[in-house]
Amino acid sequence: MLGLKVTHVKCEYRTELLGTDVTKPRISWRLESHRRGTLQQAYRIQVAVRVPDFASPIWDTGIVDSEESL
């Protein structure tokens, strides 16, 4: 994954979401790479109280095989 960067992360179409009543919030992102033809094959989203404390996330999608970024 050298040279791959996640950018433009949003939750419910906002860059900073302090709270929501949506039970399945929509999360989206863009991938940037200096290599042409780079594609996403899967994703994993983790939410933690503190960054980078992902040893015990409070929410984890697990690995999802998907090319979608929403």
Biopython code that builds the backbone (N, CA, C, O; Angstrom):
import numpy as np
from Bio.PDB.StructureBuilder import StructureBuilder

atoms = [
    (1, "MET", "N", (0.815, -1.187, 0.000)),
    (1, "MET", "CA", (0.000, 0.000, 0.000)),
    (1, "MET", "C", (0.862, 1.254, 0.000)),
    (1, "MET", "O", (0.389, 2.326, 0.377)),
    (2, "LEU", "N", (2.069, 1.141, -0.401)),
    (2, "LEU", "CA", (2.973, 2.276, -0.470)),
    (2, "LEU", "C", (2.434, 3.301, -1.451)),
    (2, "LEU", "O", (2.104, 2.966, -2.589)),
    (3, "GLY", "N", (2.345, 4.551, -1.012)),
    (3, "GLY", "CA", (1.886, 5.608, -1.878)),
    (3, "GLY", "C", (0.384, 5.748, -1.961)),
    (3, "GLY", "O", (-0.107, 6.528, -2.777)),
    (4, "LEU", "N", (-0.363, 5.026, -1.151)),
    (4, "LEU", "CA", (-1.819, 5.106, -1.150)),
    (4, "LEU", "C", (-2.256, 5.969, 0.032)),
    (4, "LEU", "O", (-1.809, 5.765, 1.161)),
    (5, "LYS", "N", (-3.143, 6.943, -0.245)),
    (5, "LYS", "CA", (-3.563, 7.869, 0.802)),
    (5, "LYS", "C", (-5.080, 8.017, 0.797)),
    (5, "LYS", "O", (-5.688, 8.190, -0.260)),
    (6, "VAL", "N", (-5.692, 7.950, 1.980)),
    (6, "VAL", "CA", (-7.129, 8.164, 2.133)),
    (6, "VAL", "C", (-7.355, 9.651, 2.378)),
    (6, "VAL", "O", (-6.750, 10.233, 3.279)),
    (7, "THR", "N", (-8.233, 10.270, 1.571)),
    (7, "THR", "CA", (-8.514, 11.695, 1.708)),
    (7, "THR", "C", (-10.016, 11.942, 1.677)),
    (7, "THR", "O", (-10.798, 11.028, 1.414)),
    (8, "HIS", "N", (-10.410, 13.169, 1.944)),
    (8, "HIS", "CA", (-11.807, 13.604, 1.858)),
    (8, "HIS", "C", (-12.759, 12.679, 2.625)),
    (8, "HIS", "O", (-13.820, 12.315, 2.118)),
    (9, "VAL", "N", (-12.376, 12.307, 3.837)),
    (9, "VAL", "CA", (-13.224, 11.433, 4.659)),
    (9, "VAL", "C", (-14.416, 12.232, 5.168)),
    (9, "VAL", "O", (-14.266, 13.330, 5.703)),
    (10, "LYS", "N", (-15.610, 11.656, 4.989)),
    (10, "LYS", "CA", (-16.834, 12.305, 5.454)),
    (10, "LYS", "C", (-17.746, 11.272, 6.107)),
    (10, "LYS", "O", (-17.732, 10.092, 5.757)),
    (11, "CYS", "N", (-18.533, 11.744, 7.058)),
    (11, "CYS", "CA", (-19.559, 10.926, 7.695)),
    (11, "CYS", "C", (-20.855, 11.710, 7.609)),
    (11, "CYS", "O", (-20.938, 12.845, 8.079)),
    (12, "GLU", "N", (-21.870, 11.097, 7.004)),
    (12, "GLU", "CA", (-23.137, 11.778, 6.751)),
    (12, "GLU", "C", (-22.893, 13.111, 6.035)),
    (12, "GLU", "O", (-23.487, 14.135, 6.373)),
    (13, "TYR", "N", (-22.011, 13.070, 5.047)),
    (13, "TYR", "CA", (-21.696, 14.197, 4.171)),
    (13, "TYR", "C", (-20.998, 15.356, 4.871)),
    (13, "TYR", "O", (-20.933, 16.456, 4.322)),
    (14, "ARG", "N", (-20.476, 15.128, 6.074)),
    (14, "ARG", "CA", (-19.783, 16.179, 6.830)),
    (14, "ARG", "C", (-18.370, 15.744, 7.160)),
    (14, "ARG", "O", (-18.114, 14.563, 7.395)),
    (15, "THR", "N", (-17.458, 16.692, 7.176)),
    (15, "THR", "CA", (-16.070, 16.380, 7.516)),
    (15, "THR", "C", (-15.880, 16.251, 9.019)),
    (15, "THR", "O", (-14.954, 15.573, 9.467)),
    (16, "GLU", "N", (-16.744, 16.891, 9.808)),
    (16, "GLU", "CA", (-16.688, 16.777, 11.270)),
    (16, "GLU", "C", (-18.107, 16.545, 11.781)),
    (16, "GLU", "O", (-18.949, 17.441, 11.722)),
    (17, "LEU", "N", (-18.359, 15.373, 12.269)),
    (17, "LEU", "CA", (-19.680, 15.018, 12.786)),
    (17, "LEU", "C", (-19.552, 14.732, 14.270)),
    (17, "LEU", "O", (-18.883, 13.776, 14.664)),
    (18, "LEU", "N", (-20.185, 15.549, 15.095)),
    (18, "LEU", "CA", (-20.078, 15.382, 16.543)),
    (18, "LEU", "C", (-21.079, 14.395, 17.098)),
    (18, "LEU", "O", (-20.893, 13.876, 18.199)),
    (19, "GLY", "N", (-22.125, 14.129, 16.363)),
    (19, "GLY", "CA", (-23.127, 13.172, 16.809)),
    (19, "GLY", "C", (-24.192, 13.012, 15.742)),
    (19, "GLY", "O", (-24.377, 13.887, 14.897)),
    (20, "THR", "N", (-24.889, 11.888, 15.786)),
    (20, "THR", "CA", (-25.950, 11.642, 14.820)),
    (20, "THR", "C", (-26.927, 10.631, 15.397)),
    (20, "THR", "O", (-26.564, 9.815, 16.244)),
    (21, "ASP", "N", (-28.163, 10.691, 14.935)),
    (21, "ASP", "CA", (-29.149, 9.696, 15.339)),
    (21, "ASP", "C", (-29.305, 8.623, 14.269)),
    (21, "ASP", "O", (-30.169, 7.753, 14.377)),
    (22, "VAL", "N", (-28.468, 8.686, 13.239)),
    (22, "VAL", "CA", (-28.494, 7.703, 12.157)),
    (22, "VAL", "C", (-27.853, 6.410, 12.667)),
    (22, "VAL", "O", (-26.716, 6.426, 13.138)),
    (23, "THR", "N", (-28.580, 5.290, 12.575)),
    (23, "THR", "CA", (-28.064, 4.027, 13.102)),
    (23, "THR", "C", (-26.990, 3.406, 12.209)),
    (23, "THR", "O", (-26.124, 2.678, 12.695)),
    (24, "LYS", "N", (-27.043, 3.689, 10.906)),
    (24, "LYS", "CA", (-26.022, 3.219, 9.970)),
    (24, "LYS", "C", (-25.481, 4.419, 9.199)),
    (24, "LYS", "O", (-25.883, 4.663, 8.062)),
    (25, "PRO", "N", (-24.569, 5.167, 9.819)),
    (25, "PRO", "CA", (-24.082, 6.391, 9.172)),
    (25, "PRO", "C", (-23.324, 6.090, 7.875)),
    (25, "PRO", "O", (-22.598, 5.101, 7.775)),
    (26, "ARG", "N", (-23.510, 6.964, 6.894)),
    (26, "ARG", "CA", (-22.810, 6.847, 5.614)),
    (26, "ARG", "C", (-21.432, 7.470, 5.759)),
    (26, "ARG", "O", (-21.297, 8.636, 6.131)),
    (27, "ILE", "N", (-20.425, 6.684, 5.462)),
    (27, "ILE", "CA", (-19.040, 7.136, 5.525)),
    (27, "ILE", "C", (-18.480, 7.041, 4.111)),
    (27, "ILE", "O", (-18.657, 6.034, 3.425)),
    (28, "SER", "N", (-17.803, 8.103, 3.688)),
    (28, "SER", "CA", (-17.223, 8.089, 2.348)),
    (28, "SER", "C", (-15.790, 8.602, 2.391)),
    (28, "SER", "O", (-15.398, 9.294, 3.331)),
    (29, "TRP", "N", (-15.015, 8.259, 1.372)),
    (29, "TRP", "CA", (-13.624, 8.665, 1.280)),
    (29, "TRP", "C", (-13.169, 8.604, -0.166)),
    (29, "TRP", "O", (-13.835, 8.034, -1.029)),
    (30, "ARG", "N", (-12.023, 9.202, -0.400)),
    (30, "ARG", "CA", (-11.369, 9.106, -1.702)),
    (30, "ARG", "C", (-9.983, 8.538, -1.483)),
    (30, "ARG", "O", (-9.374, 8.729, -0.430)),
    (31, "LEU", "N", (-9.499, 7.844, -2.485)),
    (31, "LEU", "CA", (-8.146, 7.308, -2.442)),
    (31, "LEU", "C", (-7.286, 8.061, -3.442)),
    (31, "LEU", "O", (-7.713, 8.339, -4.563)),
    (32, "GLU", "N", (-6.079, 8.384, -3.028)),
    (32, "GLU", "CA", (-5.123, 9.028, -3.917)),
    (32, "GLU", "C", (-3.879, 8.166, -3.988)),
    (32, "GLU", "O", (-3.413, 7.637, -2.978)),
    (33, "SER", "N", (-3.349, 8.032, -5.190)),
    (33, "SER", "CA", (-2.134, 7.263, -5.403)),
    (33, "SER", "C", (-1.364, 7.878, -6.557)),
    (33, "SER", "O", (-1.956, 8.383, -7.511)),
    (34, "HIS", "N", (-0.052, 7.834, -6.470)),
    (34, "HIS", "CA", (0.775, 8.326, -7.570)),
    (34, "HIS", "C", (0.873, 7.290, -8.692)),
    (34, "HIS", "O", (1.377, 7.590, -9.774)),
    (35, "ARG", "N", (0.391, 6.074, -8.434)),
    (35, "ARG", "CA", (0.433, 5.006, -9.434)),
    (35, "ARG", "C", (-0.894, 4.959, -10.190)),
    (35, "ARG", "O", (-1.959, 4.923, -9.573)),
    (36, "ARG", "N", (-0.838, 4.958, -11.477)),
    (36, "ARG", "CA", (-2.037, 4.880, -12.303)),
    (36, "ARG", "C", (-2.696, 3.508, -12.160)),
    (36, "ARG", "O", (-2.017, 2.492, -12.012)),
    (37, "GLY", "N", (-4.012, 3.498, -12.208)),
    (37, "GLY", "CA", (-4.746, 2.238, -12.182)),
    (37, "GLY", "C", (-4.887, 1.613, -10.804)),
    (37, "GLY", "O", (-5.310, 0.462, -10.699)),
    (38, "THR", "N", (-4.542, 2.341, -9.740)),
    (38, "THR", "CA", (-4.662, 1.792, -8.391)),
    (38, "THR", "C", (-6.138, 1.729, -7.999)),
    (38, "THR", "O", (-6.860, 2.720, -8.110)),
    (39, "LEU", "N", (-6.579, 0.562, -7.541)),
    (39, "LEU", "CA", (-7.974, 0.359, -7.160)),
    (39, "LEU", "C", (-8.072, -0.206, -5.753)),
    (39, "LEU", "O", (-7.173, -0.903, -5.282)),
    (40, "GLN", "N", (-9.157, 0.099, -5.103)),
    (40, "GLN", "CA", (-9.456, -0.461, -3.795)),
    (40, "GLN", "C", (-10.094, -1.826, -3.983)),
    (40, "GLN", "O", (-10.941, -1.998, -4.859)),
    (41, "GLN", "N", (-9.700, -2.795, -3.174)),
    (41, "GLN", "CA", (-10.308, -4.122, -3.215)),
    (41, "GLN", "C", (-11.138, -4.404, -1.973)),
    (41, "GLN", "O", (-12.071, -5.205, -2.010)),
    (42, "ALA", "N", (-10.797, -3.746, -0.878)),
    (42, "ALA", "CA", (-11.498, -3.956, 0.384)),
    (42, "ALA", "C", (-11.271, -2.741, 1.276)),
    (42, "ALA", "O", (-10.427, -1.891, 0.992)),
    (43, "TYR", "N", (-12.040, -2.677, 2.357)),
    (43, "TYR", "CA", (-11.822, -1.608, 3.335)),
    (43, "TYR", "C", (-12.127, -2.120, 4.729)),
    (43, "TYR", "O", (-12.773, -3.152, 4.911)),
    (44, "ARG", "N", (-11.648, -1.373, 5.704)),
    (44, "ARG", "CA", (-11.947, -1.640, 7.108)),
    (44, "ARG", "C", (-12.000, -0.290, 7.804)),
    (44, "ARG", "O", (-11.051, 0.491, 7.734)),
    (45, "ILE", "N", (-13.107, -0.020, 8.471)),
    (45, "ILE", "CA", (-13.266, 1.237, 9.188)),
    (45, "ILE", "C", (-13.305, 0.946, 10.672)),
    (45, "ILE", "O", (-14.084, 0.111, 11.131)),
    (46, "GLN", "N", (-12.461, 1.637, 11.422)),
    (46, "GLN", "CA", (-12.430, 1.496, 12.870)),
    (46, "GLN", "C", (-12.633, 2.868, 13.504)),
    (46, "GLN", "O", (-12.134, 3.877, 13.006)),
    (47, "VAL", "N", (-13.366, 2.889, 14.598)),
    (47, "VAL", "CA", (-13.565, 4.113, 15.366)),
    (47, "VAL", "C", (-13.014, 3.865, 16.754)),
    (47, "VAL", "O", (-13.317, 2.857, 17.392)),
    (48, "ALA", "N", (-12.193, 4.811, 17.214)),
    (48, "ALA", "CA", (-11.580, 4.686, 18.542)),
    (48, "ALA", "C", (-11.810, 5.974, 19.323)),
    (48, "ALA", "O", (-12.096, 7.023, 18.747)),
    (49, "VAL", "N", (-11.683, 5.877, 20.634)),
    (49, "VAL", "CA", (-11.829, 7.050, 21.481)),
    (49, "VAL", "C", (-10.679, 8.013, 21.218)),
    (49, "VAL", "O", (-10.882, 9.224, 21.130)),
    (50, "ARG", "N", (-9.476, 7.473, 21.094)),
    (50, "ARG", "CA", (-8.284, 8.281, 20.827)),
    (50, "ARG", "C", (-7.550, 7.699, 19.639)),
    (50, "ARG", "O", (-7.516, 6.483, 19.449)),
    (51, "VAL", "N", (-6.976, 8.558, 18.855)),
    (51, "VAL", "CA", (-6.121, 8.109, 17.753)),
    (51, "VAL", "C", (-4.702, 8.112, 18.287)),
    (51, "VAL", "O", (-4.337, 9.126, 18.882)),
    (52, "PRO", "N", (-3.886, 7.133, 18.150)),
    (52, "PRO", "CA", (-4.037, 5.931, 17.352)),
    (52, "PRO", "C", (-4.378, 4.701, 18.183)),
    (52, "PRO", "O", (-3.798, 3.640, 17.948)),
    (53, "ASP", "N", (-5.280, 4.794, 19.129)),
    (53, "ASP", "CA", (-5.635, 3.689, 20.021)),
    (53, "ASP", "C", (-6.622, 2.735, 19.352)),
    (53, "ASP", "O", (-7.774, 2.630, 19.771)),
    (54, "PHE", "N", (-6.160, 2.036, 18.303)),
    (54, "PHE", "CA", (-7.028, 1.091, 17.615)),
    (54, "PHE", "C", (-6.871, -0.328, 18.137)),
    (54, "PHE", "O", (-7.385, -1.271, 17.534)),
    (55, "ALA", "N", (-6.161, -0.492, 19.262)),
    (55, "ALA", "CA", (-6.034, -1.821, 19.855)),
    (55, "ALA", "C", (-7.390, -2.288, 20.390)),
    (55, "ALA", "O", (-7.686, -3.483, 20.404)),
    (56, "SER", "N", (-8.203, -1.333, 20.826)),
    (56, "SER", "CA", (-9.540, -1.677, 21.326)),
    (56, "SER", "C", (-10.556, -0.666, 20.770)),
    (56, "SER", "O", (-11.021, 0.211, 21.498)),
    (57, "PRO", "N", (-10.896, -0.792, 19.481)),
    (57, "PRO", "CA", (-11.843, 0.157, 18.880)),
    (57, "PRO", "C", (-13.235, 0.005, 19.468)),
    (57, "PRO", "O", (-13.616, -1.078, 19.911)),
    (58, "ILE", "N", (-13.998, 1.105, 19.470)),
    (58, "ILE", "CA", (-15.368, 1.034, 19.968)),
    (58, "ILE", "C", (-16.325, 0.606, 18.856)),
    (58, "ILE", "O", (-17.470, 0.242, 19.123)),
    (59, "TRP", "N", (-15.850, 0.651, 17.601)),
    (59, "TRP", "CA", (-16.648, 0.207, 16.461)),
    (59, "TRP", "C", (-15.708, -0.245, 15.360)),
    (59, "TRP", "O", (-14.708, 0.421, 15.092)),
    (60, "ASP", "N", (-16.010, -1.366, 14.717)),
    (60, "ASP", "CA", (-15.129, -1.932, 13.705)),
    (60, "ASP", "C", (-15.981, -2.669, 12.667)),
    (60, "ASP", "O", (-16.751, -3.561, 13.022)),
    (61, "THR", "N", (-15.851, -2.305, 11.399)),
    (61, "THR", "CA", (-16.619, -2.975, 10.353)),
    (61, "THR", "C", (-16.052, -4.343, 10.030)),
    (61, "THR", "O", (-16.727, -5.168, 9.415)),
    (62, "GLY", "N", (-14.807, -4.591, 10.445)),
    (62, "GLY", "CA", (-14.115, -5.778, 9.971)),
    (62, "GLY", "C", (-13.728, -5.537, 8.521)),
    (62, "GLY", "O", (-14.025, -4.475, 7.975)),
    (63, "ILE", "N", (-13.088, -6.480, 7.903)),
    (63, "ILE", "CA", (-12.675, -6.321, 6.510)),
    (63, "ILE", "C", (-13.871, -6.577, 5.606)),
    (63, "ILE", "O", (-14.513, -7.624, 5.686)),
    (64, "VAL", "N", (-14.160, -5.607, 4.747)),
    (64, "VAL", "CA", (-15.286, -5.688, 3.814)),
    (64, "VAL", "C", (-14.717, -5.724, 2.405)),
    (64, "VAL", "O", (-14.080, -4.765, 1.969)),
    (65, "ASP", "N", (-14.941, -6.822, 1.688)),
    (65, "ASP", "CA", (-14.486, -6.920, 0.302)),
    (65, "ASP", "C", (-15.392, -6.062, -0.560)),
    (65, "ASP", "O", (-16.532, -6.433, -0.841)),
    (66, "SER", "N", (-14.880, -4.912, -0.980)),
    (66, "SER", "CA", (-15.688, -3.983, -1.775)),
    (66, "SER", "C", (-14.803, -2.930, -2.417)),
    (66, "SER", "O", (-13.844, -2.448, -1.814)),
    (67, "GLU", "N", (-15.141, -2.583, -3.648)),
    (67, "GLU", "CA", (-14.460, -1.506, -4.345)),
    (67, "GLU", "C", (-15.128, -0.160, -4.049)),
    (67, "GLU", "O", (-14.601, 0.884, -4.433)),
    (68, "GLU", "N", (-16.274, -0.172, -3.377)),
    (68, "GLU", "CA", (-17.004, 1.059, -3.083)),
    (68, "GLU", "C", (-16.335, 1.851, -1.982)),
    (68, "GLU", "O", (-15.740, 1.286, -1.064)),
    (69, "SER", "N", (-16.436, 3.170, -2.082)),
    (69, "SER", "CA", (-15.874, 4.040, -1.045)),
    (69, "SER", "C", (-16.983, 4.854, -0.395)),
    (69, "SER", "O", (-16.795, 6.022, -0.054)),
    (70, "LEU", "N", (-18.131, 4.227, -0.230)),
    (70, "LEU", "CA", (-19.268, 4.841, 0.479)),
    (70, "LEU", "C", (-19.950, 3.770, 1.299)),
    (70, "LEU", "O", (-20.935, 4.050, 1.982)),
]
sb = StructureBuilder()
sb.init_structure("model")
sb.init_model(0)
sb.init_chain("A")
sb.init_seg("    ")
for serial, (resi, resn, name, xyz) in enumerate(atoms, 1):
    if name == "N":
        sb.init_residue(resn, " ", resi, " ")
    sb.init_atom(name, np.array(xyz, "f"), 0.0, 1.0, " ", f" {name:<3s}", serial, name[0])
structure = sb.get_structure()
